[in-house]
Amino acid sequence: MIKGIIFDLDGTLLDSMTVWSSIDREFLIENGITDPPAEVSDVVKKMTVDESSQYFIDRFGLKCTKEYVIWRIEDMVRERYEEQIPLKPHVEELLDYLDSRGIPYGIATATYKRLAEAALKRCGIYDRFRFLLTDVEYPAGKNFPDIFLGGAEYFGAEPREVLVVEDSLHCIETAKEAGFTVCGVYDSVAEADRSSIIALSDYYVDSMDEIMNIV
């Protein structure tokens, strides 16, 4: 029996992953790296904000502080979160269904907290979630299970009683190793990992409304 759901944000609730794929390259070009490697976004998507900022400095020899990198990237994407990025299809329909069943839900994300809050408030769903956990509360990010375990505590549930809904392979790996029930969600940016995600997940959906058939 599922006693609660922990949703990822980018690529799961928000159709935002292509923004991050482009912003990494835009930031590097702005800082004199004229031809950023194509794989850079795949590398940093597994990192926390703090880790990815330091990675840019170390890998590309940037002459700036980690704090500047964190601020500048957040500033570059702020407008898109505040004004543009939409929900994925059927998200509100799914939340209505969960409410009708009395199933609580929250968010665990590696995204900047202020950006996450801005997008969720603009889309009118911020107050529906029991919690919004980020690397502010859990600096280790999703390479360690603490953020998911923290969500389970909110529900008063064991990991196996909590459904983690994710689009990223490394996050699914972390949740599965910690004993959570996992639902993989299709996102075009994670196409290369799709077969691995399907193999590892307890469930896999192409669209958010399909989760109504699981819980």
Backbone bond lengths (Angstrom), bond angles and torsions (degrees), N, CA, C in turn:
res aa  C-N    CA-C-N  psi(-1)  N-CA   C-N-CA  omega(-1)  CA-C   N-CA-C  phi
1 M - - - 1.475 - - 1.528 110.06 -
2 I 1.320 116.63 129.54 1.452 121.92 179.55 1.531 109.28 -84.81
3 K 1.352 116.22 121.02 1.460 121.14 -178.86 1.526 112.92 -100.91
4 G 1.316 117.51 -6.71 1.454 121.12 178.71 1.508 110.83 -176.02
5 I 1.326 116.39 160.16 1.470 121.54 -178.74 1.523 109.07 -127.43
6 I 1.329 115.81 133.01 1.458 122.20 173.25 1.526 107.57 -108.57
7 F 1.315 115.88 114.43 1.463 121.30 179.04 1.525 110.54 -94.91
8 D 1.325 115.70 139.40 1.458 121.52 160.97 1.524 107.09 -71.43
9 L 1.325 116.90 165.10 1.465 120.03 -179.90 1.528 111.74 -102.54
10 D 1.337 117.39 -70.04 1.469 121.48 -175.08 1.522 111.20 -72.29
11 G 1.327 115.14 124.89 1.456 120.34 -179.31 1.509 113.37 86.58
12 T 1.344 116.69 -8.31 1.468 121.40 179.65 1.524 109.80 -117.49
13 L 1.336 117.17 -64.56 1.461 120.61 175.44 1.523 111.72 -88.90
14 L 1.334 116.29 -37.02 1.468 121.34 -179.85 1.521 110.80 -107.05
15 D 1.312 116.44 141.26 1.466 121.78 176.68 1.526 107.91 -88.35
16 S 1.337 115.49 74.57 1.464 120.68 -166.79 1.525 115.22 -128.28
17 M 1.311 118.74 -2.18 1.462 119.13 -172.39 1.521 113.48 -65.66
18 T 1.329 117.38 -31.89 1.464 118.72 178.82 1.530 111.06 -66.71
19 V 1.339 116.86 -27.44 1.459 120.33 176.27 1.519 109.93 -60.88
20 W 1.334 116.38 -46.35 1.465 119.98 -177.64 1.522 111.73 -70.13
21 S 1.319 116.91 -32.33 1.464 119.60 177.97 1.523 111.21 -63.59
22 S 1.330 116.72 -34.68 1.462 119.90 -178.07 1.529 112.17 -87.54
23 I 1.337 117.08 -32.45 1.458 119.10 -173.21 1.522 112.20 -68.19
24 D 1.331 117.60 -33.33 1.462 120.21 178.56 1.527 110.40 -59.86
25 R 1.325 116.05 -45.73 1.459 120.80 -179.68 1.529 110.92 -68.26
26 E 1.322 116.88 -40.33 1.468 120.27 178.56 1.525 111.04 -60.27
27 F 1.325 116.29 -42.59 1.463 120.17 179.95 1.528 111.05 -64.23
28 L 1.320 117.01 -43.84 1.463 120.01 -178.87 1.522 111.35 -66.61
29 I 1.324 117.79 -41.12 1.461 121.11 177.95 1.526 110.13 -62.13
30 E 1.331 115.89 -41.55 1.459 120.71 177.72 1.519 111.58 -59.37
31 N 1.328 116.29 -28.60 1.465 121.65 -177.54 1.526 112.70 -103.30
32 G 1.339 116.33 25.49 1.451 121.25 169.58 1.504 117.11 89.92
33 I 1.340 118.35 4.06 1.468 121.15 176.48 1.517 106.38 -93.06
34 T 1.324 116.07 95.89 1.464 120.02 -168.02 1.520 114.16 -71.61
35 D 1.318 117.99 -24.49 1.464 120.73 -178.64 1.533 109.98 -135.70
36 P 1.332 117.41 73.96 1.470 120.46 -177.85 1.528 110.87 -60.61
37 P 1.324 118.44 142.37 1.464 120.73 179.44 1.521 111.69 -62.83
38 A 1.310 115.78 143.05 1.465 121.08 -175.42 1.516 112.30 -62.42
39 E 1.335 116.98 -28.44 1.460 120.09 -174.07 1.520 113.91 -86.34
40 V 1.324 118.53 2.33 1.457 120.18 -172.34 1.528 112.48 -60.91
41 S 1.327 117.63 -38.42 1.466 119.61 -179.95 1.517 112.09 -68.17
42 D 1.329 116.80 -34.29 1.463 120.23 177.10 1.525 111.14 -65.23
43 V 1.319 116.10 -32.28 1.463 120.27 179.47 1.521 110.70 -72.85
44 V 1.317 117.44 -49.93 1.469 119.92 -172.42 1.524 113.46 -78.49
45 K 1.328 118.94 -16.14 1.461 119.12 -179.41 1.523 112.04 -66.76
46 K 1.322 117.28 -16.57 1.461 121.14 178.29 1.531 112.09 -90.95
47 M 1.339 116.48 1.04 1.457 120.94 -174.69 1.523 111.30 -107.41
48 T 1.329 115.18 160.81 1.453 120.43 169.23 1.527 108.96 -74.46
49 V 1.330 116.25 169.30 1.463 120.66 176.48 1.527 110.32 -57.65
50 D 1.311 116.34 -43.87 1.459 121.39 -179.81 1.532 111.20 -62.46
51 E 1.322 116.53 -45.76 1.463 121.05 -178.25 1.524 111.95 -66.50
52 S 1.326 116.94 -43.11 1.469 119.59 -177.71 1.525 111.28 -66.78
53 S 1.324 116.83 -35.61 1.461 120.18 178.60 1.522 110.98 -65.31
54 Q 1.317 117.33 -42.75 1.453 120.76 177.35 1.522 111.20 -67.01
55 Y 1.339 116.29 -35.59 1.470 121.15 178.01 1.529 111.16 -60.91
56 F 1.316 117.38 -44.05 1.465 120.52 178.47 1.527 110.93 -59.42
57 I 1.320 116.47 -42.82 1.468 120.87 -179.71 1.520 111.04 -64.62
58 D 1.326 116.63 -47.53 1.463 121.23 -176.34 1.525 112.18 -70.64
59 R 1.324 116.51 -45.25 1.469 119.98 -174.96 1.524 112.08 -70.20
60 F 1.331 116.68 -39.09 1.459 119.93 -172.90 1.529 113.27 -109.53
61 G 1.324 116.92 6.26 1.461 120.92 176.19 1.518 113.75 60.49
62 L 1.330 116.90 38.23 1.464 120.53 -177.95 1.530 110.68 -68.97
63 K 1.315 116.51 140.50 1.465 122.20 -178.85 1.531 109.33 -95.90
64 C 1.309 116.36 62.50 1.456 121.14 178.92 1.524 108.71 -151.82
65 T 1.295 116.82 168.66 1.460 120.53 -178.85 1.526 110.48 -86.75
66 K 1.308 114.71 160.28 1.467 119.95 175.93 1.521 110.36 -60.88
67 E 1.315 116.96 -37.79 1.456 121.27 179.97 1.530 111.52 -62.18
68 Y 1.351 115.61 -36.41 1.461 119.02 178.07 1.527 110.08 -67.01
69 V 1.326 117.18 -43.44 1.463 120.12 -179.62 1.526 110.04 -60.05
70 I 1.319 116.59 -45.68 1.467 120.68 179.59 1.522 110.33 -59.26
71 W 1.338 116.34 -47.49 1.466 120.42 -178.51 1.516 111.64 -64.48
72 R 1.329 116.65 -45.50 1.462 119.90 -173.27 1.530 111.64 -67.03
73 I 1.318 117.85 -43.17 1.459 119.38 -179.67 1.531 110.20 -66.00
74 E 1.326 116.61 -40.80 1.460 119.17 176.86 1.526 110.37 -60.67
75 D 1.333 116.60 -42.00 1.454 120.79 -179.89 1.524 111.51 -64.49
76 M 1.336 116.81 -37.82 1.468 120.73 -178.42 1.526 112.54 -66.55
77 V 1.325 117.36 -31.89 1.471 119.34 -177.24 1.525 112.85 -99.75
78 R 1.331 117.83 -7.77 1.468 120.34 -174.16 1.527 112.45 -56.07
79 E 1.333 116.43 -47.98 1.459 119.34 -177.40 1.524 111.58 -58.93
80 R 1.314 116.85 -37.82 1.465 119.59 -178.35 1.527 111.40 -67.51
81 Y 1.340 115.63 -38.09 1.470 118.89 177.34 1.521 111.29 -72.25
82 E 1.311 116.83 -37.88 1.458 120.02 -177.40 1.521 112.99 -75.32
83 E 1.355 117.89 -25.88 1.457 119.35 -170.39 1.525 116.00 -129.34
84 Q 1.333 119.17 -19.90 1.461 118.38 -165.49 1.529 115.95 -123.87
85 I 1.305 118.73 -48.58 1.467 121.40 -168.96 1.527 111.32 -60.59
86 P 1.337 116.97 125.54 1.472 119.67 -177.69 1.527 112.16 -92.93
87 L 1.323 114.36 164.44 1.454 119.88 168.16 1.521 109.10 -68.02
88 K 1.310 116.34 153.87 1.460 119.03 170.15 1.536 108.45 -69.72
89 P 1.328 117.00 156.18 1.463 119.67 -179.99 1.531 112.53 -57.15
90 H 1.329 116.17 141.69 1.466 125.54 172.41 1.528 114.51 73.93
91 V 1.336 118.35 8.76 1.467 119.21 179.85 1.525 110.65 -63.54
92 E 1.323 118.27 -49.62 1.462 120.20 -178.39 1.530 111.28 -64.24
93 E 1.312 116.39 -36.89 1.465 120.65 176.61 1.529 110.48 -60.52
94 L 1.329 116.26 -42.36 1.462 120.65 178.63 1.524 110.90 -65.45
95 L 1.328 117.53 -44.42 1.462 119.91 -179.57 1.525 111.05 -63.19
96 D 1.330 117.89 -38.57 1.460 121.00 175.92 1.532 110.44 -60.10
97 Y 1.302 115.75 -41.53 1.467 120.42 179.83 1.526 110.69 -64.75
98 L 1.327 117.00 -45.20 1.466 120.22 179.82 1.519 110.70 -62.55
99 D 1.330 116.89 -40.13 1.459 120.16 177.12 1.529 111.12 -61.56
100 S 1.315 116.41 -40.49 1.469 120.38 -179.10 1.521 111.63 -66.36
101 R 1.328 116.03 -25.48 1.464 121.02 178.96 1.527 112.50 -94.96
102 G 1.328 116.90 -3.54 1.455 120.35 -179.26 1.512 114.01 70.58
103 I 1.340 117.11 27.57 1.470 121.76 -179.53 1.529 108.50 -96.71
104 P 1.336 118.75 116.41 1.470 121.09 -178.61 1.527 111.72 -75.91
105 Y 1.332 116.16 157.64 1.457 119.79 -178.75 1.528 110.29 -151.42
106 G 1.328 114.42 153.72 1.457 121.55 177.93 1.513 109.95 -146.29
107 I 1.331 115.86 -175.67 1.467 121.96 -176.09 1.516 110.25 -126.80
108 A 1.324 115.71 138.41 1.467 123.03 169.59 1.518 107.10 -125.96
109 T 1.326 117.11 120.14 1.465 120.31 -173.27 1.522 111.94 -142.39
110 A 1.319 115.30 152.68 1.465 121.43 174.57 1.526 111.55 -92.73
111 T 1.319 117.02 0.35 1.464 122.03 -178.39 1.528 111.01 -74.97
112 Y 1.327 115.98 150.86 1.456 121.50 173.77 1.540 109.31 -48.53
113 K 1.328 116.78 130.50 1.468 120.65 -174.68 1.528 112.04 -59.56
114 R 1.340 117.51 -43.66 1.460 119.73 -178.20 1.522 112.12 -63.92
115 L 1.322 116.93 -35.56 1.461 120.22 178.23 1.523 110.35 -69.07
116 A 1.326 116.36 -43.30 1.464 120.41 178.57 1.517 110.50 -59.47
117 E 1.324 116.66 -46.87 1.456 120.86 179.72 1.531 111.04 -61.13
118 A 1.331 116.36 -43.17 1.463 120.38 -178.15 1.523 111.81 -61.00
119 A 1.336 116.71 -46.14 1.465 120.48 -178.53 1.524 111.31 -67.27
120 L 1.312 116.96 -43.23 1.466 120.38 -178.72 1.524 111.43 -65.56
121 K 1.332 117.20 -38.60 1.459 120.61 178.55 1.525 110.59 -68.39
122 R 1.339 117.01 -42.71 1.472 119.83 178.57 1.521 110.75 -60.84
123 C 1.327 116.57 -38.00 1.465 120.82 -178.78 1.530 112.08 -80.99
124 G 1.338 117.24 -3.81 1.450 121.33 174.27 1.511 116.00 77.26
125 I 1.343 117.42 22.17 1.465 118.70 -177.41 1.531 113.15 -124.33
126 Y 1.311 118.21 3.66 1.466 121.27 -175.09 1.530 112.15 -56.27
127 D 1.318 117.65 -45.86 1.462 122.09 -174.49 1.529 113.28 -74.16
128 R 1.310 117.52 -5.51 1.459 119.81 -178.64 1.530 112.33 -81.83
129 F 1.321 116.97 -17.50 1.462 120.46 -174.86 1.529 111.41 -93.09
130 R 1.337 115.76 141.88 1.467 120.70 -179.92 1.526 110.84 -69.69
131 F 1.331 116.74 -29.84 1.463 120.14 -178.38 1.521 110.24 -157.70
132 L 1.333 114.78 158.05 1.464 123.28 171.28 1.526 106.48 -130.54
133 L 1.321 116.29 102.27 1.458 121.95 -177.39 1.524 109.31 -100.45
134 T 1.343 116.24 132.69 1.459 122.06 -179.49 1.521 109.14 -135.31
135 D 1.334 116.24 -173.19 1.467 118.01 178.50 1.523 111.82 -75.33
136 V 1.339 117.34 -1.10 1.467 119.53 169.02 1.527 109.31 -64.97
137 E 1.342 115.21 -45.34 1.461 120.00 178.37 1.532 112.19 -85.27
138 Y 1.326 116.41 -30.76 1.462 121.38 -175.62 1.532 109.48 -130.57
139 P 1.339 117.00 83.91 1.475 121.44 -173.55 1.529 114.23 -60.78
140 A 1.315 118.40 -20.76 1.468 120.46 -178.80 1.522 112.34 -75.98
141 G 1.336 117.00 -10.68 1.456 119.76 177.83 1.511 113.02 70.10
142 K 1.330 116.01 -154.20 1.460 121.37 -174.18 1.523 113.93 -97.56
143 N 1.323 116.73 8.96 1.459 118.71 171.85 1.526 110.74 -79.90
144 F 1.328 115.69 -8.97 1.454 122.83 175.93 1.530 107.72 -128.16
145 P 1.328 118.78 151.74 1.462 121.03 -171.57 1.520 115.60 -79.92
146 D 1.333 118.29 -3.01 1.462 120.61 -172.31 1.526 113.25 -54.54
147 I 1.322 117.53 -40.18 1.458 120.83 -177.30 1.526 110.94 -66.28
148 F 1.340 117.25 -36.67 1.460 120.57 176.89 1.525 110.99 -72.91
149 L 1.318 116.58 -39.97 1.457 120.30 177.74 1.519 111.13 -63.71
150 G 1.338 116.42 -36.01 1.454 120.34 175.95 1.515 111.56 -62.32
151 G 1.339 116.34 -39.53 1.460 120.07 176.69 1.520 111.92 -64.74
152 A 1.319 116.87 -41.38 1.464 120.88 178.81 1.525 111.20 -60.93
153 E 1.329 117.06 -35.35 1.463 120.96 178.44 1.525 111.23 -62.88
154 Y 1.329 116.63 -36.57 1.463 119.61 177.56 1.527 111.06 -59.71
155 F 1.319 116.15 -35.44 1.453 120.81 -178.25 1.533 112.39 -86.00
156 G 1.332 117.07 -11.13 1.459 120.22 -174.35 1.513 111.11 64.59
157 A 1.332 115.92 38.04 1.464 121.26 -173.20 1.520 111.63 -126.51
158 E 1.329 115.20 156.98 1.451 121.45 172.03 1.531 108.88 -78.03
159 P 1.347 117.57 155.40 1.466 119.30 -180.00 1.528 114.18 -52.01
160 R 1.317 118.28 -41.43 1.461 120.32 -177.82 1.529 112.33 -64.92
161 E 1.346 116.54 -18.62 1.463 121.43 -179.41 1.529 112.09 -91.76
162 V 1.328 116.36 1.18 1.463 121.69 -177.78 1.527 109.40 -115.71
163 L 1.332 116.38 131.06 1.462 122.20 177.42 1.525 108.82 -93.71
164 V 1.326 116.67 120.03 1.459 122.54 175.16 1.526 107.95 -98.27
165 V 1.332 116.21 123.75 1.466 121.93 -177.28 1.524 108.19 -109.20
166 E 1.325 116.60 114.48 1.471 122.59 -171.03 1.519 111.19 -140.53
167 D 1.335 115.48 153.62 1.466 120.33 174.77 1.525 112.45 -110.07
168 S 1.347 118.70 -9.44 1.469 122.11 -174.14 1.529 111.53 -105.06
169 L 1.311 115.55 133.24 1.462 121.18 -175.40 1.519 112.57 -59.60
170 H 1.332 118.03 -45.67 1.462 118.90 -175.19 1.526 111.69 -66.37
171 C 1.321 117.66 -30.54 1.471 121.08 177.26 1.527 110.35 -72.73
172 I 1.307 116.38 -38.85 1.459 121.40 176.77 1.525 110.01 -63.28
173 E 1.311 116.44 -41.13 1.467 120.15 177.55 1.523 111.20 -59.98
174 T 1.327 116.36 -44.27 1.464 120.77 -179.78 1.526 111.02 -62.40
175 A 1.334 116.58 -47.23 1.460 120.52 -178.03 1.527 111.99 -65.03
176 K 1.318 116.82 -41.72 1.469 120.25 -179.85 1.523 110.84 -64.24
177 E 1.318 117.38 -43.06 1.459 121.06 -179.89 1.523 111.84 -63.00
178 A 1.340 116.32 -26.20 1.467 120.85 179.35 1.531 112.39 -88.49
179 G 1.323 117.18 -0.20 1.456 120.67 174.67 1.507 116.07 94.30
180 F 1.334 117.78 10.96 1.455 120.59 179.18 1.525 111.31 -79.34
181 T 1.320 116.12 154.24 1.454 122.16 167.24 1.529 106.68 -80.79
182 V 1.322 117.33 132.76 1.465 120.54 -170.84 1.520 111.52 -124.83
183 C 1.332 114.80 136.66 1.457 121.68 172.03 1.521 108.50 -117.79
184 G 1.310 117.19 117.20 1.448 121.69 174.73 1.520 110.38 -80.89
185 V 1.332 116.07 143.56 1.468 122.42 -179.13 1.520 109.23 -121.69
186 Y 1.302 116.26 135.28 1.467 119.70 179.45 1.520 111.19 -69.50
187 D 1.333 115.34 133.53 1.458 122.18 167.53 1.516 106.85 -142.76
188 S 1.314 117.40 136.56 1.463 121.14 -173.17 1.524 112.60 -59.59
189 V 1.327 117.54 -31.55 1.460 120.59 -178.83 1.525 111.27 -65.78
190 A 1.347 116.81 -26.99 1.471 121.36 -178.96 1.528 112.02 -97.92
191 E 1.325 117.24 19.61 1.462 121.20 -176.85 1.530 112.33 -54.66
192 A 1.319 117.96 -39.89 1.462 120.99 -177.54 1.521 112.41 -63.80
193 D 1.341 117.16 -25.54 1.462 121.43 -178.91 1.526 112.83 -98.30
194 R 1.309 117.28 4.69 1.466 119.86 -170.31 1.525 112.81 -57.87
195 S 1.303 118.39 -47.21 1.472 119.76 -177.43 1.524 111.34 -63.80
196 S 1.312 117.34 -37.89 1.470 120.99 178.11 1.524 110.75 -68.04
197 I 1.326 116.77 -39.87 1.466 121.12 178.12 1.521 110.68 -62.63
198 I 1.318 116.87 -44.72 1.465 121.20 179.46 1.523 110.53 -61.99
199 A 1.323 116.34 -43.13 1.465 120.21 -178.26 1.522 112.45 -64.87
200 L 1.309 117.21 -34.07 1.464 121.46 -174.69 1.523 113.19 -87.90
201 S 1.316 117.41 -30.62 1.464 121.56 -173.74 1.525 112.06 -77.36
202 D 1.323 115.40 151.69 1.464 120.63 173.27 1.523 110.30 -72.84
203 Y 1.323 115.10 -33.66 1.464 121.95 177.43 1.528 108.03 -137.65
204 Y 1.339 115.43 158.79 1.464 119.79 175.21 1.521 107.80 -144.12
205 V 1.345 115.95 134.47 1.464 120.24 -179.95 1.521 109.92 -129.88
206 D 1.314 114.97 147.33 1.459 121.32 173.79 1.515 111.61 -90.37
207 S 1.326 116.94 -19.47 1.458 122.17 -176.78 1.528 108.86 -142.88
208 M 1.336 116.65 146.04 1.456 120.71 -173.82 1.526 113.45 -62.66
209 D 1.340 118.48 -30.07 1.452 118.84 -178.54 1.518 112.66 -67.70
210 E 1.340 116.86 -17.88 1.475 119.57 178.58 1.519 111.85 -68.06
211 I 1.332 117.66 -18.42 1.458 120.68 178.75 1.526 110.99 -66.02
212 M 1.324 117.26 -22.58 1.464 120.30 177.44 1.528 111.77 -63.47
213 N 1.311 116.89 -21.55 1.471 120.93 178.30 1.528 112.29 -84.87
214 I 1.341 116.26 -6.08 1.463 121.24 -176.42 1.517 111.78 -99.49
215 V 1.337 116.19 -42.10 1.466 119.40 -174.21 1.531 112.27 -96.27
